[in-house]
Amino acid sequence: MKRETLFSYAQEHFNAEPEYLWRNLPDYAVLRHHNGDKWFGIVMNVPGTKLGLETDDKIDILEVKVRPEHIGSLRQKEGILPGYHMNKEHWVSVILSGSLSAKEILELLADSHELTTG
């Protein structure tokens, strides 16, 4: 899945635009609720070695919040890793170019949006 597709979905369904908060990390984008400050997704490009992979290539990932009881089964899926930036008990990293379908990725983003609603 391309970042642009993800961002279009977030705009259309949640009225959320990507925010680039860090000058030194220009490819890191936060998705937050349009009526507050809570994040429901973060898109980053991270060297694979920092994710426990055997490559130095930068990989686009999406971090989303998931129900703690689903963490174990989700991490069994290829393309889902422990949260890189956020709390590993509640967040997972999804490799955007991995084996998950666009539908599965967008469902995880929608669930994260719901879970982070105040």
Secondary structure by P-SEA (a helix, b strand, c coil): ccaaaaaaaaaacccccccccccccccbbbbcccccccccbbbbbccccccccccccbbbbbbbbccccaaaaaaaccccccccccccccbbbbcccccccaaaaaaaaaaaaaaacc
